[in-house]
Amino acid sequence: EVQLQASGGGLVQAGGSLRLSCAASGFPFDEYAIGWFRQAPGKEREGVSCITSSDVSEDYVDSVKGRFTISKDHAKNTVYLQMNSLKPEDTAVYYCNTVGLTYSWGQGTLVTVSS
């Protein structure tokens, strides 16, 4: 069974930091580019960041560049999203998935940034 379990969300004040984790299982993790996505209330889900299967390159949506960092631990089949200098507009449910959206969405983890 494929699982993409996001965790690490919570309530934080503006300017604070959180580190999200995405634990993957049930598929060849090392063969896929993995992305973080988020969906804010009343908005469509958007891509936030992604990292290639071999960790050669990363990409970020403009709104998080310089504040978020994606990384991957192949030994743990886990992708992380370090989020610094958080802003209220970062409030959303965060999900992980393959970049090609190969698998069903997991439960996501809620990040709430208070002003």
N, C-alpha and C positions, 0 to 999 in steps of 0.2 A: 504494500500500500504506500503510495506517494504521500509524503507529509512535508509541508513547508510551514513551520511553526514560528511565527514572529513573537518576540517577547521583549521586555525591557522598557515598555512605555510607562507613563505616569504623569503626575502633575508637577510642573516645574515653573518657576518664575522666569519672566523674560530675562535673557542674558545667561541663563543656566545651561546645563549640559545633560544629555542622556546618551546612553549607548544601547542601541537596539541589536538584538541577535536574531538570526534566522537559522534555525536548525532544520537541515534537509535530510530526508531519508527516502529510500524506496526507488531511487533512480540514480544513474551514473553522474553524480554531482560534478565530478571533475571535467565532464564533457560539455557543460553548459555555462553560458554567460548568465549571471544572476542579477536581478534588479530589485531595487526597493521602489515601492509605489505608495502613494497616499491618497486618501479620499477625505476631504474636508466636508463638513455638513453642508448639504445643498449643492455640492459641486461634484463634477465627474472625477473619477480616479485619474491620477497623473503619475507619470514616471518621475522619480526623484534622482536616482543614481543607478549605475550599473557597473559591473566589473566583468571582464572577459574570463573565459574558462581558464586561461593560463595566467591570469592576473597581469597581463601585459599592459592593459589600459583600463582606464576608468572614465566615466562621464557623469556629469551632474547637470541638473536643470539650473538655469541661470540664477534662480532665486535662492539657491543653497550653496552656490560656489563660494569657496573660501570659508565656509562654516561647517559643512558636512564632509566626512571622509568615509569611504567604503573600503572594506578589507575582507579578506577571505582566509579561513583556516581550513586547509584541505584535510588535515588529520582529523578534524572534528566535524567535517561537512557542515560548516557554519559560516555564514556571512554576517558581518557586523556593519552597523552604520553609526559612526560616532557623530553626534550632533552637538555642536557648540554654538554659543551666541544665539540661542533659540529666541524666536519671535512669536508673538501671538498668532501670526498668520501661518505658522508651522503646525498649528493645532489640526490634527487629523488622525484617522486610523491608518496605520502604516502596515503594509503587506510586503511580502517578498514572493518572487516567482521567477521562473526562467524569463529571460528577455523576450523569448518568443511566446510567452504565456502558454507554455506547453501543458501545464497542469492546472487543476482547479485551485481557486483561491483558498488559502487557509483562513484562520480566524482573524488575523491581524492583531495589532496592539495599539491601544489608544494613547496618543500623546496630547496632553493639554498644556498649553503655555499661557500663563496668566500675565496680564500687563501690570 
